[in-house]
Amino acid sequence: MLERERIIEIVVAVAAVFVMIGAMLWIGTTYGGDNGVLTTDGAEVLVGAMVGFIVLLLGVGLVLAYVMNEPEGFDDDADAQSF
């Protein structure tokens, strides 16, 4: 059985991928030409969506890193005496 943290990471990653696929489908249907070729405006929006996806995953990774990692016990007295 997978750990709780690993399941949360998988669900968030899969959800982000579905958001990206949905954005790509929307861009293709909105900016697609008559012959199925993406217009220049659509290409710019697609590049923006890719950059947005990278920024989204960066943000999700940072949030998961801070939320999922519990700080280890920090004892000020014990650490101060070792120096």
N, C-alpha and C positions, 0 to 999 in steps of 0.2 A: 504494500500500500504506500502511496506517495504521501509525503509530509504535507501539512497544511500550507506551508509557505510555498512549496513547489507548485501546488495546485493553483494558488492565487496567481503566481507568476505566469503559469500556462494560460489561465483564463484571460488575464489582462493582455498577454501577447496575442492570443487568438482574436480577442475583441479589437485590438489595434489593427491587425491585418484585415479583418472584415471591414473596418472603417476605411482603410486604404482601398480595398477592392471596390467598395461602394462608391468612393470618390472617383475612382478611375472609370467605373461604369457610367456614372453621371456625366463626367467630362466627355466620354466617348459618345454618349447619346445627345448631349447638348451641343458639342462642337464638332461632331462628325459631319463630314460632307456627304454629298449624294452618293459618291462612289465608295464610301467607307473610309476615306482618308481624313485624318485629323487636320483641322485648319491651323493656321499659324497662331491664332488666338488660343485655340485649344491646346496647342503644344506648350505655350507659355503657362497656361493654367495647370497643365499636367506637371510641368517642372516645379511649379509652386506647390502642388499637392505632394510631390516627392520630398521637397525640402520640409514641408509641414509634417510629413510622416516621420522624417528623421528627427525633427525637433520634438514631436510627440513622443517618440520612443525614448529620446534622451530624458525628457521630463518624467515619463513613467518609470524609467530606470532609476532616476534619482529619488523619486518619491518612494518607490519600493525599497530602495537601499536604506533610506532613513526610517521607514515605517517598519520594515520587516526585521531589521537588525536591532536586537535589544542590547543596550550597553551592558558590558560586563561590570561586575561589582567593582567599584572604585573606592578604596579605603585611603583617605587622605593621610592619616597618621602612619600607616604602614609604608606607604610610598615615600613620604617625607623622611622617614627614618633611614631608608635605604641609601639616601644620598649623603 
